[in-house]
Amino acid sequence: MDSRLLDALLAPVPAVDATSWRSTLEEAKSKLAGLAVRRAGAVRFRVTDHEVRTAFSTDSAADLGPDQPFAWSALTARRSIGVAAIRLLFGGTARSPLEAVRCRMAESSRWVQEGSSSATQLDRWIDGLSPAGRAAVGAEAVTWATRLWCALDWSSFPAAPAVGRDHWWDSPHSALLALRGRADVRSANAHLVVLSGPRRGSVRAELALVTLVEALRLHGDDVPGRVVGWWPDSGHLVRLEPEPAVLRLGTEAVELALGGSGTSLRPAA
């Protein structure tokens, strides 16, 4: 168990100056409204942590090459399968990450073969894999689920946390703009994001997007919980408390991802 991680998820959220928070949130809404209007006539654009991370890249477009369409692989599927496995473990349906992953992948094939409306693109992809392919995908998902499952004392949460529930905010000013806040575990006080890859300069902006989405979805003067980024390979943590500065960071990250100036975020050349 990672006690530092558990503490970050359970610790009370510090008080926030309500006037400053409300003012900053209204500024964020105004800026997002302007961004949505400027995209009138464009294709629907969804801003996720991936777009924020890509926007922060200092590589040239030529170095990055053309955008590649999304494709399922062992790496892209491990989180979706892994969070489903965690839910089975937390609910007592499975006794180990291996059993949980096997149950989830078997469920994919059953849904596809039965023609269930629950079957998704991922389920159809899993069902079409060869035995070797299924083994490779399962191994990645088991590793992902094991790290998260063993990192927390799940009985310590006062209320059952939500596992793998991403939240979306749709702009009320344009159906073309939507923001996603990705989190792998949501407790009363925090939102945990499991990170992968190298530690990078964009990570605070990626996590600030989660805070922004949560703040936009709330009503009244409610303030969301902290956002915790965690690299399971190293145990490194990044904590973002809900502060006006984090709202501004998230808003500027969206602007940068949409091709705006975002001058305070752009790395120096």
Sequence and secondary structure as in RCSB ss.txt:
>XXXX:A:sequence
MDSRLLDALLAPVPAVDATSWRSTLEEAKSKLAGLAVRRAGAVRFRVTDHEVRTAFSTDSAADLGPDQPFAWSAL
TARRSIGVAAIRLLFGGTARSPLEAVRCRMAESSRWVQEGSSSATQLDRWIDGLSPAGRAAVGAEAVTWATRLWC
ALDWSSFPAAPAVGRDHWWDSPHSALLALRGRADVRSANAHLVVLSGPRRGSVRAELALVTLVEALRLHGDDVPG
RVVGWWPDSGHLVRLEPEPAVLRLGTEAVELALGGSGTSLRPAA
>XXXX:A:secstr
  HHHHHHHHS      HHHHHHHHHHHHHHHHHHHHHTTTS  EEE HHHHHHHT  S HHHH S       HH
HHHHHHHHHHHHHHHTTS SSHHHHHHHHHHHHHHHHHHT TT  HHHHHHHT  HHHHHHHHHHHHHHHHHHHH
HS GGG SS  EES  EEEE SS TTEEEEE  SEE SSEEEEE  SS  TTHHHHHHHHHHHHHHHS TT    
EEEEE TTT  EEEE   HHHHHHHHHHHHHHTT   TTTS   
